[in-house]
């Protein structure tokens, strides 16, 4: 077989590989959209996979997810150990839907056992779309590069107008305050961001503060949808029940 023939065959193999990769990506999007279409209203949790049950942020994530679950919110995580496990565990124990969006990586991630809806993705960017699309808010506990990646991607989407503004709630002043100080004292000073960009972030230390921020977002979302649709949708009905549950717990 000639050199030109071999070259053509190799080019066809490469093109076929790209075509199948596109189809695989599409299938992951279709699966995600299909499985998650009716899970809202939902809150997505991020944080370190290295956190253990002895870590106070593990306990805070559990308590926060449990309380949000009692109100009726679905809880979404990346499905792994650490903070993700704590949030799924709190959701599972509260009786709400506990979603894990797991990822295939070389150092295999084992899904935690507290998911009653578990999906697995090969592509990080598909998984990111799912984490964002169905979430009313991000609750972000101390974490590493993956956690930072999710935080800054969300900030970029909001800053550039590619996403509606939604609560980005950082839990843990001792961990996050130095980062916010860097933004203000270095990034703003050098003109790489505006001072108001930092206002996109909420810094809190307790589950109650998280709940109040998300409750306010739920009220805003309900009013917006009411004006937009004019009549109550299934999603709005769920939001209304959550708000009613919140008021009941607040006065109990």
N, C-alpha and C positions, 0 to 999 in steps of 0.2 A: 504493500500500500504506500502511495506517495506521501511525502511530507505535507503537501497541501491538503490531501484527504484527511490525514491525521489531525491537522490543525482545525479543519472544519468540524470534525467529530467532537473534538474537545470544546470548541465554541458552542456547539449544540448542547452538550452536556451541561455547560455552565448556564446557558440560557434556560434550559429545562429546570435546573436547580433553582434559579431565581423565580421562575414561574410557580413551581411548587411551594416555594417559601412564601410567596404572596398569598397563595390559596390557604396555606396553613395559618398565616396571620389573619386572614379574613375569617377563617373558621373559629379562631379564638375570640374575635370580636363578636361574631354571631352567637357563640355559646354564652359569652358574658352578658350580652344584651338580653338574651332569652332568659337566662337563669335569674338575673338580677332585676328584671323589669318592674316587679311589684314589691320590692323589699322595703322601699322608703316609708316614712322618713328615716334616714340613717345618719350615724355619726361614725367617722373613721378615726381609729387610734393608730398612732405610730410611737415607736420607741425601741430601745435596745433589745436585741434578741439575747443579750448576755445577762439580763436582769434575772435574779432568782427570787424565790419566795421570801427570802430573808431581807430583800431590798425593800425599803419603804416606798419606792416608786412603783414597785410591783403591787404592793398593797393599795396604794393610791389609785393605780389604774384599775384594779379590781373593783374598788369601792365606787369609782366614778362610773364605770361601765354598768355595774349592778344598779346604781341609782337611776341612770338614764334608761336602762332596760325596764325598770319598774314603771317608768312613765310611758313606755311604749315605743321608744326608739329602737331600731335595729342597730346592732353594733358590727362594724366591719374592721377587720385587721388584715395584715399580710399573712396570717395563718401560722406563723412560726412560734418559737418559744419566747421567753422573756416577757416584755410588756405586752406583746401580741397575745400570748397565752393568758396573761392576767386579765386583759380586756375581754377576750372570748369567754374566759371562765366566769367573770362577773356577769356577762350577758347570759350565758347558759344557765347560771344559777337563778337569775331573775325571771327566767321563762320567756325572754324575748328571742328573736332570731339572731343567732350568732354566726356571722359570716367570716370565712377565712379564704382569702385570695392568695393561694400559695404559688411559689415560683420554683421552676426547675433550675438549679444552679449546681456547679461542679461539686461543691461541698454540700451534699444533699440536705435540703431543708425538710425536716420531718414535721408534718402538720400536727399542731397540738390537738388534743382529744376533745376540746370544748367547742367544736364547730358543729352546728346542725345544718349548715349549708357550706360545702367546701368545693372550691374550684381550683384547678391547677393550670398555670400558664407557663409557656416557654419564653415569652417575650416580655421584658420589663415594661416596655412602653404600652403594651396592651393592658397589662395589669394596672398601670398608673391611670389610664383612662377610666377603668372600672372603679378604682379607689376614689377618684374625683367625681365622676359623673353622678353617682348615687348618694353623695354625702351633703348634708346640710352644714357640716362643720368638720374641721380637723382638730383633734386633740393630740398634742405632740409632747410626749415625755422625753426625758434625756435619752439620747441615742447617738449612734455613730454616723458614718458616711451616708448610709441609706436613709436614715432619718433626716439628715441635713438636706439630702437631695430632694426628698419629698417637700420639705419646708420651702426651699428656695424655688423649686418649680412652681409651687402654688403661689408664692409671692410674685414670681415673674408673670404668671398668667393673669393675676388680678391687676398688677401694675400696668400691664400692656393692654388691658381691656379684653383679653381673650376669655376671661371668666368673670362672672358676676362676683362681687365682693361677698365673701362668706367668712365666718369666724375662723381665724387661725389662732388656736389657744395653746400657748406654751405653758406647761406645768413644771414648776420648779425654778424659783428665782436664783438659787445658788448655782444652778447649771446654766441657765439661759441669760442671766443678767450680763455677764462679760461679753457675750455675743452682741447683745443690744447696745452695750456701751461702745463696742467696736464700730457698729453701724453708725452711731451718732457722732463719735469722736474722730473717726477716721474716714468712713465712707462719705458721710455728709460733708465733712471738712474738705475732702478732695473733690467733691462735686459729682461723685459716681452714683449717688442716689439723692433724692430730695428728703427733707426732714419728715414730710408727711407720709413718706413710704413706710416709715417705722410704725406709724399709727395703724397700719394694716395688721399688726401683731398685738395680741392680748397676752399679758403675762400674769399668771395666777399661781396659787399654791394649794388650793383646796378643791375638793369635788363640788362643793356648793357653788363656788365661783364659776366653775365650768358649766354647771347646770343652768345658772342664771343667764350666762351669755348665750347658751344654745336655746334657752327658752325665749329670749328676746328675739333671736334670729327666727325662731319658729313663728312667732307672732307676726313679724314683718313679712315672712314668706306667705303666711295665710292671707294677710291683707292684700298683698300683691296679686296672688292668684285669684282672690275674690273679685278684684277689679278687672282682672284679665279675662276670666271665664264667665263671671256673672252668676254662675251656679256652682254648687259644691261638687267637686270631683272626689274619687275614691281617696286620692292622696290627701286632699284637703280635709276629708272626713277623719282620716288618721291623725292629721295635725291637730284638729279640733279636740279629739279624744285625749291626745297628749297634753294639750293646754289645760283641759278640764282636770286631768289627773294631777297636773302640777299644782293647780289651785287647791285641789282637795288635800294634797299632802302638805301644802303650805299652811293650811288652816287646821290641820289635825294635831 
